[in-house]
Amino acid sequence: YTTLFRSRLGAIATHSVVQLRDNRPLGDAAAVMAEKAISSVVVTDEAHHPLGIITEQIIVSAMQGNLALDVSLSEVMAVDVVTVPPSMELQEAYQIGRAHV
C-alpha cells in the first residue's frame, strides 16, 4: 500500500486516454464510451489541450433530462479538470484530488 502511494503517476497511469474535440456531439461520446467500455473521455480543443471531461454520469443526467444527444460536448462537459505531471507521486496527486472534490 505504501509502495503504491510512492509510485510515480507515469508508471501506473493509463497512457492511451480517449479524447474527443469539444465540438463533437454528446452522442459520439456515448458511442465511443460504450464501444471501448470506458467511463469517461477527455474533451480537447483543436490543439489537443484538455478543456473538460465527459463522464457516464453526465450522459445519464443528459438522458434523464431529455437533452438531445446532438448537443456539443463543450455545452455539457465538466470543466473543473485538474491535471498533474506524470512525475508526481500518487500520494500527492491523491491529496490534490481530494482538495478539489
N, C-alpha and C positions, 0 to 999 in steps of 0.2 A: 504494500500500500504506500509506504513512504517512498519507495523507489519510483513508483509511478508518478507521484506528485513532483518528483525532482526531474522527471523526463522533460526534454525539450519538445515543444509542440511539433516541430518539424519532423520529429522521429515517430510521432504517434497519430498525427492528423491525417485526414483524408486529403489526398493530393489532387484528385480528379473531381473538383467541385463543379456541379452543373450550373451554368449561367444562362440567363435569357436577357435580352435587351428590354429596356424599360417601356418601349412602345408596343411590345407584343401583348396579345390578349390573354386574359386570365385563363381562358380555356386551353391555350397552348401549355401554360404552366401545369395545369391539372393533368393534361395528357402526358406530358413528359414525366411528371412525378409518378403517375400510375405505371407507365411503361418501364421506368427504371427502378420502381419500388423504393422511392426515396421520399422523405418527408418535407423537403424544402428545396428551393432553388434561389440562387443569388441573382438579384436584379442589377444589371450593369448599364452604364452609358456606352456610347459607341467606341470609346477607348478602353473598354472592359474594366473601368473603375467601379467598385461596388457602390450602389446607391441605396439598396434596401434588400429585403428578403421576402419571399412568398412562402408561407408555411401551410401545412394541411389545415390548421385552424383557420387561417384567413380564407381558404377556399370553402370550408364548411360554413363559415359565417356568411360568406357571399351567397352561397346557395340557400341558406336559411332565410336570408333577407331578399331572396328573389332578384339578386343582382345579375345582370346579363353577363355571360361568360366572354363577351367581346369587349368588356371594359379593359383599358390598358393596365398593365402591371403597375405603372407609376401612380395610378389612382388608388390602388388598394394595398400596396406593399407596406411593410413595416420599415420605418426609416431610422429607427434608433439602433443602428447596427454598429457594433464596436469591433474594430479589427485589431489584431495583435501580431507581432512578428513571429516567425517560426522559431526564432532563437529563444523565445520566452519559455520559462518553465511552467508546467501545468499548474502548479500551486499558485503562481502569480496570476495566471490567466483566470483561474477559478475565482480568485478574490476580486478581480476586475469585473467578471461576470456577475458575481453576487451583488456588487455595488450598483449594477445597472438594472436590477430586476424591479 
